[in-house]
Amino acid sequence: MNPRVVKVKAGQDHLLKLTFEGGEERLFNVKPLLNKGIFKALKDPKAFNSVKVSYGTVEWKGGQDLCPDTLYEDSVPVSGRSVVAVRESRGVYKAVSKVKKPTKDKR
């Protein structure tokens, strides 16, 4: 596997919305890393929001980066639903989504 990130967006609650080559979108939860080494600095929202794509992976202004394989394997797919959170259960992270209700045509 050789996934390459082409787009990243920092979200609330330390989530990254990643777009990989081919258009696949996935969510990566950075929270489990925030008490480890250089990732502690990413607790600061300004530092976390400085994320950008760099050479097929993500990188922050403080020099933190992650392996693209880790980003892919430890992330969850984004479906056509509106993702509201990523929950951890026994070491497994799953996207929690909310189905958007269709709007009624008011005529």
Phi and psi in radians as a Rosetta constraint file:
Dihedral C 1 N 2 CA 2 C 2 CIRCULARHARMONIC -2.532 0.35
Dihedral N 2 CA 2 C 2 N 3 CIRCULARHARMONIC 1.127 0.35
Dihedral C 2 N 3 CA 3 C 3 CIRCULARHARMONIC -1.216 0.35
Dihedral N 3 CA 3 C 3 N 4 CIRCULARHARMONIC 2.476 0.35
Dihedral C 3 N 4 CA 4 C 4 CIRCULARHARMONIC -2.175 0.35
Dihedral N 4 CA 4 C 4 N 5 CIRCULARHARMONIC 2.236 0.35
Dihedral C 4 N 5 CA 5 C 5 CIRCULARHARMONIC -1.390 0.35
Dihedral N 5 CA 5 C 5 N 6 CIRCULARHARMONIC 2.319 0.35
Dihedral C 5 N 6 CA 6 C 6 CIRCULARHARMONIC -2.009 0.35
Dihedral N 6 CA 6 C 6 N 7 CIRCULARHARMONIC -0.252 0.35
Dihedral C 6 N 7 CA 7 C 7 CIRCULARHARMONIC -2.695 0.35
Dihedral N 7 CA 7 C 7 N 8 CIRCULARHARMONIC 2.484 0.35
Dihedral C 7 N 8 CA 8 C 8 CIRCULARHARMONIC -2.427 0.35
Dihedral N 8 CA 8 C 8 N 9 CIRCULARHARMONIC 2.504 0.35
Dihedral C 8 N 9 CA 9 C 9 CIRCULARHARMONIC -2.385 0.35
Dihedral N 9 CA 9 C 9 N 10 CIRCULARHARMONIC 2.197 0.35
Dihedral C 9 N 10 CA 10 C 10 CIRCULARHARMONIC -1.341 0.35
Dihedral N 10 CA 10 C 10 N 11 CIRCULARHARMONIC 2.309 0.35
Dihedral C 10 N 11 CA 11 C 11 CIRCULARHARMONIC -2.048 0.35
Dihedral N 11 CA 11 C 11 N 12 CIRCULARHARMONIC -3.109 0.35
Dihedral C 11 N 12 CA 12 C 12 CIRCULARHARMONIC -1.192 0.35
Dihedral N 12 CA 12 C 12 N 13 CIRCULARHARMONIC 2.775 0.35
Dihedral C 12 N 13 CA 13 C 13 CIRCULARHARMONIC 1.037 0.35
Dihedral N 13 CA 13 C 13 N 14 CIRCULARHARMONIC 0.548 0.35
Dihedral C 13 N 14 CA 14 C 14 CIRCULARHARMONIC 1.074 0.35
Dihedral N 14 CA 14 C 14 N 15 CIRCULARHARMONIC 0.702 0.35
Dihedral C 14 N 15 CA 15 C 15 CIRCULARHARMONIC -1.780 0.35
Dihedral N 15 CA 15 C 15 N 16 CIRCULARHARMONIC 2.504 0.35
Dihedral C 15 N 16 CA 16 C 16 CIRCULARHARMONIC -1.966 0.35
Dihedral N 16 CA 16 C 16 N 17 CIRCULARHARMONIC 2.257 0.35
Dihedral C 16 N 17 CA 17 C 17 CIRCULARHARMONIC -1.668 0.35
Dihedral N 17 CA 17 C 17 N 18 CIRCULARHARMONIC 2.036 0.35
Dihedral C 17 N 18 CA 18 C 18 CIRCULARHARMONIC -1.923 0.35
Dihedral N 18 CA 18 C 18 N 19 CIRCULARHARMONIC 2.444 0.35
Dihedral C 18 N 19 CA 19 C 19 CIRCULARHARMONIC -2.021 0.35
Dihedral N 19 CA 19 C 19 N 20 CIRCULARHARMONIC 2.184 0.35
Dihedral C 19 N 20 CA 20 C 20 CIRCULARHARMONIC -1.750 0.35
Dihedral N 20 CA 20 C 20 N 21 CIRCULARHARMONIC 2.871 0.35
Dihedral C 20 N 21 CA 21 C 21 CIRCULARHARMONIC -0.907 0.35
Dihedral N 21 CA 21 C 21 N 22 CIRCULARHARMONIC 2.461 0.35
Dihedral C 21 N 22 CA 22 C 22 CIRCULARHARMONIC 1.607 0.35
Dihedral N 22 CA 22 C 22 N 23 CIRCULARHARMONIC -0.133 0.35
Dihedral C 22 N 23 CA 23 C 23 CIRCULARHARMONIC 1.595 0.35
Dihedral N 23 CA 23 C 23 N 24 CIRCULARHARMONIC -0.012 0.35
Dihedral C 23 N 24 CA 24 C 24 CIRCULARHARMONIC -1.177 0.35
Dihedral N 24 CA 24 C 24 N 25 CIRCULARHARMONIC 2.290 0.35
Dihedral C 24 N 25 CA 25 C 25 CIRCULARHARMONIC -1.876 0.35
Dihedral N 25 CA 25 C 25 N 26 CIRCULARHARMONIC 2.386 0.35
Dihedral C 25 N 26 CA 26 C 26 CIRCULARHARMONIC -2.480 0.35
Dihedral N 26 CA 26 C 26 N 27 CIRCULARHARMONIC 2.741 0.35
Dihedral C 26 N 27 CA 27 C 27 CIRCULARHARMONIC -1.920 0.35
Dihedral N 27 CA 27 C 27 N 28 CIRCULARHARMONIC 2.308 0.35
Dihedral C 27 N 28 CA 28 C 28 CIRCULARHARMONIC -2.079 0.35
Dihedral N 28 CA 28 C 28 N 29 CIRCULARHARMONIC 2.235 0.35
Dihedral C 28 N 29 CA 29 C 29 CIRCULARHARMONIC -1.631 0.35
Dihedral N 29 CA 29 C 29 N 30 CIRCULARHARMONIC 2.018 0.35
Dihedral C 29 N 30 CA 30 C 30 CIRCULARHARMONIC -1.496 0.35
Dihedral N 30 CA 30 C 30 N 31 CIRCULARHARMONIC -0.264 0.35
Dihedral C 30 N 31 CA 31 C 31 CIRCULARHARMONIC -0.851 0.35
Dihedral N 31 CA 31 C 31 N 32 CIRCULARHARMONIC -0.772 0.35
Dihedral C 31 N 32 CA 32 C 32 CIRCULARHARMONIC -1.084 0.35
Dihedral N 32 CA 32 C 32 N 33 CIRCULARHARMONIC -0.270 0.35
Dihedral C 32 N 33 CA 33 C 33 CIRCULARHARMONIC -1.649 0.35
Dihedral N 33 CA 33 C 33 N 34 CIRCULARHARMONIC -0.201 0.35
Dihedral C 33 N 34 CA 34 C 34 CIRCULARHARMONIC -1.189 0.35
Dihedral N 34 CA 34 C 34 N 35 CIRCULARHARMONIC -0.197 0.35
Dihedral C 34 N 35 CA 35 C 35 CIRCULARHARMONIC -1.882 0.35
Dihedral N 35 CA 35 C 35 N 36 CIRCULARHARMONIC 0.292 0.35
Dihedral C 35 N 36 CA 36 C 36 CIRCULARHARMONIC -2.076 0.35
Dihedral N 36 CA 36 C 36 N 37 CIRCULARHARMONIC 2.167 0.35
Dihedral C 36 N 37 CA 37 C 37 CIRCULARHARMONIC 0.707 0.35
Dihedral N 37 CA 37 C 37 N 38 CIRCULARHARMONIC -2.244 0.35
Dihedral C 37 N 38 CA 38 C 38 CIRCULARHARMONIC -1.195 0.35
Dihedral N 38 CA 38 C 38 N 39 CIRCULARHARMONIC -0.249 0.35
Dihedral C 38 N 39 CA 39 C 39 CIRCULARHARMONIC -1.320 0.35
Dihedral N 39 CA 39 C 39 N 40 CIRCULARHARMONIC -0.234 0.35
Dihedral C 39 N 40 CA 40 C 40 CIRCULARHARMONIC -1.009 0.35
Dihedral N 40 CA 40 C 40 N 41 CIRCULARHARMONIC -0.599 0.35
Dihedral C 40 N 41 CA 41 C 41 CIRCULARHARMONIC -1.102 0.35
Dihedral N 41 CA 41 C 41 N 42 CIRCULARHARMONIC -0.379 0.35
Dihedral C 41 N 42 CA 42 C 42 CIRCULARHARMONIC -1.355 0.35
Dihedral N 42 CA 42 C 42 N 43 CIRCULARHARMONIC -0.023 0.35
Dihedral C 42 N 43 CA 43 C 43 CIRCULARHARMONIC -1.125 0.35
Dihedral N 43 CA 43 C 43 N 44 CIRCULARHARMONIC -0.514 0.35
Dihedral C 43 N 44 CA 44 C 44 CIRCULARHARMONIC -1.264 0.35
Dihedral N 44 CA 44 C 44 N 45 CIRCULARHARMONIC 2.108 0.35
Dihedral C 44 N 45 CA 45 C 45 CIRCULARHARMONIC -0.963 0.35
Dihedral N 45 CA 45 C 45 N 46 CIRCULARHARMONIC -0.648 0.35
Dihedral C 45 N 46 CA 46 C 46 CIRCULARHARMONIC -1.114 0.35
Dihedral N 46 CA 46 C 46 N 47 CIRCULARHARMONIC -0.754 0.35
Dihedral C 46 N 47 CA 47 C 47 CIRCULARHARMONIC -1.148 0.35
Dihedral N 47 CA 47 C 47 N 48 CIRCULARHARMONIC -0.776 0.35
Dihedral C 47 N 48 CA 48 C 48 CIRCULARHARMONIC -1.082 0.35
Dihedral N 48 CA 48 C 48 N 49 CIRCULARHARMONIC -0.726 0.35
Dihedral C 48 N 49 CA 49 C 49 CIRCULARHARMONIC -1.267 0.35
Dihedral N 49 CA 49 C 49 N 50 CIRCULARHARMONIC -0.093 0.35
Dihedral C 49 N 50 CA 50 C 50 CIRCULARHARMONIC -1.428 0.35
Dihedral N 50 CA 50 C 50 N 51 CIRCULARHARMONIC 0.098 0.35
Dihedral C 50 N 51 CA 51 C 51 CIRCULARHARMONIC -1.055 0.35
Dihedral N 51 CA 51 C 51 N 52 CIRCULARHARMONIC 2.508 0.35
Dihedral C 51 N 52 CA 52 C 52 CIRCULARHARMONIC -2.613 0.35
Dihedral N 52 CA 52 C 52 N 53 CIRCULARHARMONIC 2.859 0.35
Dihedral C 52 N 53 CA 53 C 53 CIRCULARHARMONIC -1.387 0.35
Dihedral N 53 CA 53 C 53 N 54 CIRCULARHARMONIC 2.369 0.35
Dihedral C 53 N 54 CA 54 C 54 CIRCULARHARMONIC -2.569 0.35
Dihedral N 54 CA 54 C 54 N 55 CIRCULARHARMONIC 2.000 0.35
Dihedral C 54 N 55 CA 55 C 55 CIRCULARHARMONIC 0.905 0.35
Dihedral N 55 CA 55 C 55 N 56 CIRCULARHARMONIC 0.755 0.35
Dihedral C 55 N 56 CA 56 C 56 CIRCULARHARMONIC 1.466 0.35
Dihedral N 56 CA 56 C 56 N 57 CIRCULARHARMONIC 0.094 0.35
Dihedral C 56 N 57 CA 57 C 57 CIRCULARHARMONIC -2.382 0.35
Dihedral N 57 CA 57 C 57 N 58 CIRCULARHARMONIC -2.878 0.35
Dihedral C 57 N 58 CA 58 C 58 CIRCULARHARMONIC -2.018 0.35
Dihedral N 58 CA 58 C 58 N 59 CIRCULARHARMONIC 2.675 0.35
Dihedral C 58 N 59 CA 59 C 59 CIRCULARHARMONIC -2.598 0.35
Dihedral N 59 CA 59 C 59 N 60 CIRCULARHARMONIC 2.548 0.35
Dihedral C 59 N 60 CA 60 C 60 CIRCULARHARMONIC -1.898 0.35
Dihedral N 60 CA 60 C 60 N 61 CIRCULARHARMONIC 2.844 0.35
Dihedral C 60 N 61 CA 61 C 61 CIRCULARHARMONIC -1.042 0.35
Dihedral N 61 CA 61 C 61 N 62 CIRCULARHARMONIC -0.476 0.35
Dihedral C 61 N 62 CA 62 C 62 CIRCULARHARMONIC -1.388 0.35
Dihedral N 62 CA 62 C 62 N 63 CIRCULARHARMONIC 0.036 0.35
Dihedral C 62 N 63 CA 63 C 63 CIRCULARHARMONIC 1.648 0.35
Dihedral N 63 CA 63 C 63 N 64 CIRCULARHARMONIC -0.073 0.35
Dihedral C 63 N 64 CA 64 C 64 CIRCULARHARMONIC -1.199 0.35
Dihedral N 64 CA 64 C 64 N 65 CIRCULARHARMONIC 2.465 0.35
Dihedral C 64 N 65 CA 65 C 65 CIRCULARHARMONIC -2.630 0.35
Dihedral N 65 CA 65 C 65 N 66 CIRCULARHARMONIC 2.938 0.35
Dihedral C 65 N 66 CA 66 C 66 CIRCULARHARMONIC -2.347 0.35
Dihedral N 66 CA 66 C 66 N 67 CIRCULARHARMONIC 2.605 0.35
Dihedral C 66 N 67 CA 67 C 67 CIRCULARHARMONIC -1.148 0.35
Dihedral N 67 CA 67 C 67 N 68 CIRCULARHARMONIC 2.354 0.35
Dihedral C 67 N 68 CA 68 C 68 CIRCULARHARMONIC -1.082 0.35
Dihedral N 68 CA 68 C 68 N 69 CIRCULARHARMONIC -0.532 0.35
Dihedral C 68 N 69 CA 69 C 69 CIRCULARHARMONIC -1.110 0.35
Dihedral N 69 CA 69 C 69 N 70 CIRCULARHARMONIC -0.735 0.35
Dihedral C 69 N 70 CA 70 C 70 CIRCULARHARMONIC -1.093 0.35
Dihedral N 70 CA 70 C 70 N 71 CIRCULARHARMONIC -0.779 0.35
Dihedral C 70 N 71 CA 71 C 71 CIRCULARHARMONIC -1.010 0.35
Dihedral N 71 CA 71 C 71 N 72 CIRCULARHARMONIC -0.715 0.35
Dihedral C 71 N 72 CA 72 C 72 CIRCULARHARMONIC -1.305 0.35
Dihedral N 72 CA 72 C 72 N 73 CIRCULARHARMONIC -0.886 0.35
Dihedral C 72 N 73 CA 73 C 73 CIRCULARHARMONIC -1.213 0.35
Dihedral N 73 CA 73 C 73 N 74 CIRCULARHARMONIC -0.524 0.35
Dihedral C 73 N 74 CA 74 C 74 CIRCULARHARMONIC -1.749 0.35
Dihedral N 74 CA 74 C 74 N 75 CIRCULARHARMONIC 0.280 0.35
Dihedral C 74 N 75 CA 75 C 75 CIRCULARHARMONIC -1.934 0.35
Dihedral N 75 CA 75 C 75 N 76 CIRCULARHARMONIC 2.952 0.35
Dihedral C 75 N 76 CA 76 C 76 CIRCULARHARMONIC -2.073 0.35
Dihedral N 76 CA 76 C 76 N 77 CIRCULARHARMONIC 2.530 0.35
Dihedral C 76 N 77 CA 77 C 77 CIRCULARHARMONIC -1.164 0.35
Dihedral N 77 CA 77 C 77 N 78 CIRCULARHARMONIC 2.563 0.35
Dihedral C 77 N 78 CA 78 C 78 CIRCULARHARMONIC -1.705 0.35
Dihedral N 78 CA 78 C 78 N 79 CIRCULARHARMONIC 2.174 0.35
Dihedral C 78 N 79 CA 79 C 79 CIRCULARHARMONIC -1.662 0.35
Dihedral N 79 CA 79 C 79 N 80 CIRCULARHARMONIC -2.915 0.35
Dihedral C 79 N 80 CA 80 C 80 CIRCULARHARMONIC -1.300 0.35
Dihedral N 80 CA 80 C 80 N 81 CIRCULARHARMONIC 0.071 0.35
Dihedral C 80 N 81 CA 81 C 81 CIRCULARHARMONIC -1.604 0.35
Dihedral N 81 CA 81 C 81 N 82 CIRCULARHARMONIC 2.893 0.35
Dihedral C 81 N 82 CA 82 C 82 CIRCULARHARMONIC -1.515 0.35
Dihedral N 82 CA 82 C 82 N 83 CIRCULARHARMONIC 1.949 0.35
Dihedral C 82 N 83 CA 83 C 83 CIRCULARHARMONIC -1.375 0.35
Dihedral N 83 CA 83 C 83 N 84 CIRCULARHARMONIC 2.244 0.35
Dihedral C 83 N 84 CA 84 C 84 CIRCULARHARMONIC -1.898 0.35
Dihedral N 84 CA 84 C 84 N 85 CIRCULARHARMONIC -0.308 0.35
Dihedral C 84 N 85 CA 85 C 85 CIRCULARHARMONIC -2.953 0.35
Dihedral N 85 CA 85 C 85 N 86 CIRCULARHARMONIC 2.891 0.35
Dihedral C 85 N 86 CA 86 C 86 CIRCULARHARMONIC -2.155 0.35
Dihedral N 86 CA 86 C 86 N 87 CIRCULARHARMONIC 2.131 0.35
Dihedral C 86 N 87 CA 87 C 87 CIRCULARHARMONIC -1.895 0.35
Dihedral N 87 CA 87 C 87 N 88 CIRCULARHARMONIC 2.593 0.35
Dihedral C 87 N 88 CA 88 C 88 CIRCULARHARMONIC -1.854 0.35
Dihedral N 88 CA 88 C 88 N 89 CIRCULARHARMONIC 2.326 0.35
Dihedral C 88 N 89 CA 89 C 89 CIRCULARHARMONIC -2.448 0.35
Dihedral N 89 CA 89 C 89 N 90 CIRCULARHARMONIC 1.951 0.35
Dihedral C 89 N 90 CA 90 C 90 CIRCULARHARMONIC 0.962 0.35
Dihedral N 90 CA 90 C 90 N 91 CIRCULARHARMONIC 0.734 0.35
Dihedral C 90 N 91 CA 91 C 91 CIRCULARHARMONIC 1.434 0.35
Dihedral N 91 CA 91 C 91 N 92 CIRCULARHARMONIC 0.021 0.35
Dihedral C 91 N 92 CA 92 C 92 CIRCULARHARMONIC -1.936 0.35
Dihedral N 92 CA 92 C 92 N 93 CIRCULARHARMONIC 2.255 0.35
Dihedral C 92 N 93 CA 93 C 93 CIRCULARHARMONIC -1.737 0.35
Dihedral N 93 CA 93 C 93 N 94 CIRCULARHARMONIC 2.331 0.35
Dihedral C 93 N 94 CA 94 C 94 CIRCULARHARMONIC -2.305 0.35
Dihedral N 94 CA 94 C 94 N 95 CIRCULARHARMONIC 2.508 0.35
Dihedral C 94 N 95 CA 95 C 95 CIRCULARHARMONIC -1.312 0.35
Dihedral N 95 CA 95 C 95 N 96 CIRCULARHARMONIC 2.368 0.35
Dihedral C 95 N 96 CA 96 C 96 CIRCULARHARMONIC -1.903 0.35
Dihedral N 96 CA 96 C 96 N 97 CIRCULARHARMONIC 2.065 0.35
Dihedral C 96 N 97 CA 97 C 97 CIRCULARHARMONIC -2.111 0.35
Dihedral N 97 CA 97 C 97 N 98 CIRCULARHARMONIC 2.901 0.35
Dihedral C 97 N 98 CA 98 C 98 CIRCULARHARMONIC -2.216 0.35
Dihedral N 98 CA 98 C 98 N 99 CIRCULARHARMONIC 2.141 0.35
Dihedral C 98 N 99 CA 99 C 99 CIRCULARHARMONIC -1.271 0.35
Dihedral N 99 CA 99 C 99 N 100 CIRCULARHARMONIC 2.280 0.35
Dihedral C 99 N 100 CA 100 C 100 CIRCULARHARMONIC -1.313 0.35
Dihedral N 100 CA 100 C 100 N 101 CIRCULARHARMONIC 2.230 0.35
Dihedral C 100 N 101 CA 101 C 101 CIRCULARHARMONIC -1.358 0.35
Dihedral N 101 CA 101 C 101 N 102 CIRCULARHARMONIC 2.404 0.35
Dihedral C 101 N 102 CA 102 C 102 CIRCULARHARMONIC -1.147 0.35
Dihedral N 102 CA 102 C 102 N 103 CIRCULARHARMONIC 2.493 0.35
Dihedral C 102 N 103 CA 103 C 103 CIRCULARHARMONIC -1.485 0.35
Dihedral N 103 CA 103 C 103 N 104 CIRCULARHARMONIC 2.539 0.35
Dihedral C 103 N 104 CA 104 C 104 CIRCULARHARMONIC -1.473 0.35
Dihedral N 104 CA 104 C 104 N 105 CIRCULARHARMONIC 2.477 0.35
Dihedral C 104 N 105 CA 105 C 105 CIRCULARHARMONIC -1.362 0.35
Dihedral N 105 CA 105 C 105 N 106 CIRCULARHARMONIC 2.058 0.35
Dihedral C 105 N 106 CA 106 C 106 CIRCULARHARMONIC -1.678 0.35
Dihedral N 106 CA 106 C 106 N 107 CIRCULARHARMONIC 1.776 0.35
